[in-house]
């Protein structure tokens, strides 16, 4: 058996082009030296076959008219010739010849066939028609080879048919994409291949007409008729003749009835792109633009359609339906718009369908929402079926719910990007119509607030802008917040129902059934959206009803699984609910109880191992949780308050919402105090928890003495009901307040009691949290061993619970102990892991503390720039949160780090802010640390007397921790070195006799002359 073995790697590419002749090249260079025309013909045949061919068959194919011996001899000579020219690309044996498929080669027919048959890909079709340069092997001079010629002619006909198929589909693609110039070129190319092809004439007539060349389209038909008569003796088909008549008639009537715009169209680029994509898709013929009243649906549809009036043979027609009575058919309005003369009173819809059959139109059915009866929807479905050339662009506040429908939901204009957003542009443009000198420069924040207030709703923006003649933007915003009735204008060119926003919303309201009205009103009790479960549990509203309201554009279902309502529409519905006091009270009570259960069911996750997941569920519900608390406080529903209190402590703490949580706690105290039967556990616990929350968040905000008082009140209320987890919480709050007041031993005592209370209440979370508190206290007391023991125990419990937050806290403490043991590498690893976990959970205050810890580690590693960056980020976060305790210390640390980095102005600014925030009475650790930091700044500025006085004062205070006193002594020694002995003695004695009020007054005087403006220091620098 013969076999082919390729022994060499071939680097040349053999190129064979068979369209428009026969062209052979190697690496782009034409091959010459063929002994006869049959030599390249044989190579082409082998390339086409791409498989071994018997030599006897090849001889018969090319020399079939010769004796066998002569034919074989000629074949041997041709193969020898080809071997010399393209040796590496041929495989020849005694019985076979073949193209070497392992060698690189290009064959245009193979590439063409692969591309041309992929009709779904226009790029492939364009590649195919580019390759087709003419007939297959056109003009090849072969003699005495009838079998080869027969094969060649068969392939020529086949490829011509494939090429025409490709041109046809490419022309259709161009027509759909409205690339009419390219469609004209491709249709003409198709007619060059087949001048009798009526389908191509019709394509060319369409392309010419759509491109504005109506006369040329009519001439194209005459050419078609002439050629068919001359060549075939037949007239054009009925379809082609009808197209001619339709094009002829198109010049005798208007192309559209679209009303001219009176104002500029602004924004909506994504929506316009979706309509364009729909128009380019032949298979989809019904698009419904859905949105609430005033969203700009009609304006969007008209603007999109205006660009396509030439793309439909029978035109684009606007059909206003707002005035069609409820229960009527839209057929009469459609007929009037398109010019269909209906006869008599019977079968009007059937007459219209007969008229539309065979037409090519775009119909804009505007304001369809009140005509969605089953009869009318069946009529529209029949229209789509009977008139395949008609497309429907519908605007409605409610979906049609037809199988053929594609929906485009439009909401307000984009408004979150500032003063250049589409919503802002619309407001400005409309405002300048009534006040030409209106200039929003310098008022961008108010403009953004206005746009957000209306959520970008176009009609609301236009109505609001009309008031710029009488009010500024802040005044307009205030009026809108007072009531929706402000958003109104007496514009005669608008329908009555669109002259005010309440009228627009009332129209939608009246289209609802009584059951839908009740449901929608009750749903307005929710804030910031709700889930289907919440709607079902609070108001017994089934999913079917929810989706129905969403279909009517009154709700929006988002990808996060929540239903939301436009804020202005929400206020409208809430007013409807308020008009029925009993329904309002029941809805709010049901809402509060549901979110009480919601919070209670979250507690195991919040105080267990799924805190991140619990927060992810809780944060979207924060507004609803606030309302539930407010309702429970108003109604003194202590059961709900008890459900909410503990989760609130964690949710609001981890979210950094300190001030808000404090206000809520104090509202509960005011409502329950003097109105609570303390003998009832539920009521006493609710009041005690409210005091406890107040203590917790007073501590966070730096009000330590009020925090202590509230904590003590909480303890008295809760103690009778021990063991109880709330008792442990309260002891923890008291310990925090004591710690903030600088009484670390008292803090330790409270936290040790909290640890015992948590254990008695079987709260692993509390036990872990108490040990982290004790670890921090041990750090303050410079007991690194005890701190490490508590932190390690807390870390083990946190890992056991898989609690990310407590794991992060314990890791941070272990990082600090590692730093104190001078293991800076381990400290950095633990600290970075802690910060990453805090970020994962979203606890910004603890993240800020973690960054401060990393700053101290970086400073110890002498990476001063990195340390400063960490600390500045920490201070920025704490300043935003208002976390008083942490911020005071980190400002002092920032001053020290800035000093080390040579950033003198920053060092002074930071200590100035710290001192301005600290109390003027008592020897708090933070105040003494701040005074020491100022002394060190003055030392660096070579203000020796100031540095000595401040450092001596800190050294004289018994409350100063050992490390603070040691630093103060070092600062004194440095300053004393630059001052006379008698001055050192006088300043030191003076400082020892001062009280805190006096020294803070001195520090204020010192800071009144800043480093940057000091002539002495400027000279030194």
ABEGO torsion letter per residue (X at the ends): XBBBBBABBBABBBBBBABGEBBBBBGGBBBBGBABAAAAAAAAAAAAAGBBBBAAAAAAAAAAABBAAAAAAAAAAAAAAAAAAAAAABBBBAABBBBBAABBBBBAAAAAAAAAABAABAAAAAAAAAABAEBBGBGBBBBGBAAAAAAAAAAAAAAAAAAAAAAAAAAAAAAAAGBAAAAAAAAAAAAAABAABAAAAAAAAAAAAAAGBAAAAAAAAAAAAAAAAAAAGBBBBAAAAAAAAAAAAAAABBABABBBBABBBBEGAAAAAAAAAAAABAABABBBBBBBBGAGAAAAAAAAAAAAAAABAAEBBBBBAAABBBGBBAAAAAAAAAGBBBBEABGAAAAAAAAABGBBBBBBBBGAAAAABAAAAAAAAAAAAABAABBBBBBBABBAGBAABBBBBBBBBBAAAEAABAAAAAAAAAAAAABAABBABGAAAAAAAAAAAAGGBAAAAAAAAAAAAABBAAAAAAAAAAEAAABBBBBAABBAAAABAAAAAAAAAAABBAAAAAAAAAAAABBGEBBAAAAAAAAGBBAAAAAAAAAAGABBBBAAGBBBBBAAAAAAAAAAAAABAAAAAAAAAAAAAAAAAAAAAAAAAAABAAAAAAAAAAAAAAAAAAAAAAAAAAAGBAAAAAAAAAAAAAAAAAAGBAAAAAAAAAAAAAAABGABBAABAAAAAAAAAAAAAAAAAAAAAGBAAAAAAAAAAAAAAAAAAOBBAAAAAAAAAAAAAAAAAGBAAAAAAAAAAAAAAAAAAGBAAAAAAAAAAAAAAAAAAGBAAAAAAAAAAAAAAAAAAGBAAAAAAAAAAAAAAAAAAGBAAAAAAAAAAAAAAAAAAGBAAAAAAAAAAAAAAAAAAGBAAAAAAAAAAAAAAAAAAGBAAAAAAAAAAAAAAAAAAGBAAAAAAAAAAAAAABBABEBBAAAAAAAAAAAAAAAAAGBAAAAAAAAAAAAABAABBAAAAAAAAAAAAAAAAABBAAAAAAAAAAAAABBAAAAAAAAAAAAABBAAABAAAAAAX
